[in-house]
């Protein structure tokens, strides 16, 4: 009889706990991430696609219970490259929202916010960071989701030196890009690297107004007078498309190799154009693409995507993993998230990007990439992963 009475008291308690448990997880504070992403301007096309990937990946994770029961919350800022507005948004995200981490799509915005990021000890994932930021001694809170522009260019030079063409023993390479940090920072290093490989390194050509016919024609006229075998193109994919269209009209026979930021699905009409790309094109037959295709089919089946969507998805996967590794500790903090990022060793995402390794002394996720070529309207692999080593 006593045992029956005990069970009568225990049963309502158990039922109450079962009812409350789902709400306990929901009631936990979300894991907040701030994201500075341009929706217009030079980087608007890739930014909008990246934002879709970020939001879809966070939705995917949250619908599966979040990170140890805690939801991801993405606070997205339209990065319009206005210094005052950017700083105001940073202060709000830091002081009011208390985000645990930033994602920054534009290298220029990352450079402007770096002093504030380090002062407040907030880890930041940048779509692409300068090579000088990779050693963490001077920049301990800046991380990247892709190899540096210098590493990408090194991979391109390795590919060119090993595939010079049947009639070219010492191919001539010139560099064409925008006068911003992303296109200029790596030039001195890559010229020395290419020369050491035995390449004939020509001039670098700057195009300050790639949105105008006058600017494009001026740059291409200079390029034609140099008569290179290869051009390494460092622009946005929209700008690259305009350049390639005019080059075809002029009958230029040079081979084009695009930087990761220049090469995506927007270039599929330019047969034979190559690109260094660590990110899988959307829909590529790799194991990690299954979830992306499923999410796409469920939520926006009539949209089309570029590899910037894949980059956004992979970025959130890395961040969610870092949050998860930070949570078992008694107190979650920004420095805990930083330490978690520095503990990644060969973290695999089914081929969406190369395996991620980040250490306390090197904040690059990898130093390898593949080379793709446009063939019959598709981005097809021309190489396996090429590594330039750490």
N, C-alpha and C positions, 0 to 999 in steps of 0.2 A: 504493500500500500504506500509506504514512504517513497519507494522508487517511482511509482506512478505519479505521485504529487510532484517530485523533482522534475520529471519529464514534462509535466504540464507547465511548469515555470520556465524551463529551458526552451521549449518549442517556440513560444512567442518571441523570445530574444533572438533565436536563430533566424526566424522569419523576418524580423525587423532588420537584422544585419544584411540579409540577402536583398532586401528592398533598398537599403541605404548604400550598399557597396558601389553600385554604378554611379551614384551621386557623389560619393567620396572622390572618385577619380576625376569627375567633371569639376568638382569644387576646387581641386588643386590649381594653383596659379599656372597660367600658360608659360611656355618657354618662348620668350620674345626675341625676334630677330628684326633688325632694321635693314632695309634694302634701298640703296640709291640707284635708280635705274632710269636712263633717259627714254622718254616715249616719243621724242621728236629730235630734230637736229641730225647731225652726222651719224650718230649711233642709235637713232630711233628704231630702225628696222630690227637690228639684232637685240636691242633692249626690250622691245615689246615681246618678241619671241622668248627671250630669256625669262621675262616676267611670267609668261604663261606657264613655262616649265616649272618655275619656282612655286607658283600657286597650285598647280596640279599635283606636284610632288608632296607639298604640305597637306593638301586635301587627302591624298592617297594614304599618307601616314596617319593622319588624324582619324580617318574612317576605320583604321585598323588598330585603334587604341592609343594612338599617339606614341610618345616616348616614355615608357614605363608609366602609362596612364596619364601623362601630361600632354596637353595639346600644343602643337606648334602655332605660334601667332606671328604672321608676317606683317610688318608695318612698312608699307611700300611708299617711297617718296619719288615723285617725278623729278629726276635730276635735270634741271634746265641750264646747268653750268653757270649759275649766278651765285657768286661767292657769298653774298649776304644771305640769300635764301638758303643756301646749302648749310651755312653755319647755324642759322636759326633752327633748321630741321635737325641738325646734329644735336644741338643743345636739348631740344625737346625729347628726342629719342634717348639721350643719355640721362637727363635729369628727371623727366616726368615718366617716360615709359620704362626706363631702366632696362633697355635691351641688353641681352647677354653677348651679342655679336652683331657685326655689320657685314652686309654684302655690298660691294661697290663695283658697278659694271664698268665705269669709265676710269682709265688710268689717271687722267688729269684731275678728276675729283678725288681719287685716292691720294694723289700727291698733295693736294690742298688740305686734306683732312688729316694727313699723317701726324703732324705735331699734336693735334687734339686727341687723336686715337691713342698715342703713346702717353700723353699726359694723364688721361683718364683710365689707362690700362684696359682698353676694350679691344678684344681680338677682331680683326677685320679680314674677311676673305675678298680678294680682289680678282676680277676676271683675268687680268694679266698684269704682272708687276715687273718693274725694271730689274735687270740682272743684279744691280747693286743692292737691291732689297732682299735678295735670296739669303745671304748670310744674316743670321738673326741678331748679331751683336748690336748693330746700330738700329735695327728695325724689329724689335722683338714681338710686336703685335700684328705685323702684316704677314698674311698668308696668301697663297694663290691657288686657283683651281686648275690652271694650265701651265705648261712650261713657259719660261720667260721668252720674250721676243728674240733675245740673243740665242737661246737654246734652239728655238724653232728655226732661226736662220742658219745655225750650224747644221741642223739636220738637212736643210735644203742644200747647203753646200756639199755635204757628204754625198747626198743623192746625185747631184750634178757631176761631182768628180768621178763617181762610179758609173754614171750613165751619160757620158758626154755626147753620144751620138756617133754614127759610123765614120763621119768625116772630120771630127773635131777632137784633136789630141789635147789641146789646152783651151777649153771653152772660155769665152769672154763673158763676164757677168757684170751687169750694172744694176743699180738699185733705184727704184722709183717709189716715192712716198710723199706723205703729207708732212708739213713742218711742225709736227707735234712730238711729244716725248715718245709716244709709242713707235713712231716711224724713224726717229733720229737716234734714240738712246743706244741702240745696238750697233750702229754703223762702224765706229772705229774698231770695235772688237771683231766684227764679222769680216772686215776687210783683211785684217791680219790673219784671221783663221783661214779665209779662203785662199790667200796667198800661200800660206803654209801647206795647203792641200795641193798646190800646183795650178790653181785656177788663175786666169788672167782677169784681175779685178779692175773694172772700169770705174767711171765716175758714178756719183749718186746724184739723181735728178729730183729736185723738189717741185711739187705741184701744189701751189698754195690755193688755187681755186678750181678744184676738180669738178665742180658743179657747172662750169661754163665751158662752152666750146672753145673759146679763145685760150683758156688755161690748158685744156687737154691738148689742143693742137700744138701749142708752144712746147709742151713737155715731150710730145711724141716726135716732133721735128728734131729736138735735141737728141732724143733717144736714137732716131734713125741715123743721125750723123755719126753716132758712136758704133753703129753696126754690131750690137752684141749678139751672142748666141743665146743667152738666157737673160731674162729680166726677173728680178725678185721684187714683187709688187706688194707694198705695205700701205693699204688704204682700207676703207670700209668696203663691203661687198657691193653696195650700190655704186660707189665711185669706181670700183674695179670694173663693173659691168660697162660703165660709160667709156672708160679707157679702152677696154677690149673691143668694144663696138667700133670706135674710131680707128683703132689699130687695124682692124679687119678691112675697113674701107680704104686705108692707106696701103694695104697690101704688105704690111710688115711681116717678115717671116720668122722673127725671133720666137723662141719658146718662152712661155710665161709660167712662172712658179709663184704662187700667191702665199702670203703669210696666213696664219690661222684666222685672223680677223677679216681677211679679204676673201677667203675661200669658203663658200657655202652653196646651198641649193639655188641661190639667185643667179649663179653662173652656168647653169646647166645647158644653155644654148651655145656655149663657146667650146666646141669640140677640141680636145687636145690640151686644154689649159690644165695645169697641175696646181696642187696646193698641199702645203704641210698642214696636217690637221690631226690633233690628238683626240678630237671628239668624234664619236660615231655619227654619221648622217642619220637623220630620222628615218626609221624603218629598216635600217641595216639588220641583216640576219646575225645578230649576236644575242646571247641569252638574256642580257639585261634589258633588251628592248621590249620584252613581252609586256611588262607592266605599263610602259609608256603607251604602247599601242592599245592596250586595254583601256587605259584612262582616256585616251583620245577618242576611242570608239564610244565610250559611255557618255562623255561630257560635251564633245564638240566634233562629231564624226565628219562634218563637212568642212572643217578647217584644214589648211595645209600647214606644215611645219618645216622649219629649218633646223640645222644642228644647234643653233642657239637655244632652242627649246630643250634639247638634250642636255646642253650645258647647265641650264637652270635646274633641271631635274637632278642631275648628278651633284650639283652644288648643295642642294638641300639634303641629299642623302649623306654627304660628308658632314654637314652641320648637324643633322639629326644624330648621326653616329657619335659625334663629339659630345653633344648634349647627353646622350645616353651613357657614355663613359664617365661623364662628370657627376651624374646623379647619384650613384651609390654612396658618394661621400656625404658626410653629415650636413655640410652646408654647400650649396651650389654657388659658385662665384665666377666672375669673368676670368680670373686667373686659373681656376679649375678647368674652364673650357679651353683656354690657351694650352695648358699642360696636356689636355686630352688630345688636342690636334697634333701636338708634338710627339704623341705616342703612336701615330699611325704607321704601320709596317705592312706593306703589300696588301692594303685594303682593296679588295676586288669588287667591282660593280658590274660584272657580267659583260665586260668589253665596252661599256659606254665611254669610258676614258681609261687610260693606262692605270695599272695598279698604283695606289696612292701610298707613298712613303714620305712622311714629314718628320724631321728630327728637330731637336732643340737648337742645332747649329745651321740647319738648312731648311727653309720654309717653302721650297719648291715641292709640289706634289709628285712630280716626275720629271725626267729629262729625256723623254722619248715620244715619238710620234710616228704616224704613218704618212706616206705620200699618196694622194689620190689623183686621179685624172678624170676629166669629163669625157665620157664615151657614150654616144647615142642618148644624150640627155640624162645620164646618171653619173653619180659620183662613185667611181670604182677604184678599189685599192690597187696601187702600183707597187707597193712594198709592204713588208711586214713592219713591225715596230723598229725604228732606228733610234738607237740611244747614243747620246754624246757624253754620257758619264757625268759623275758629280765631281 
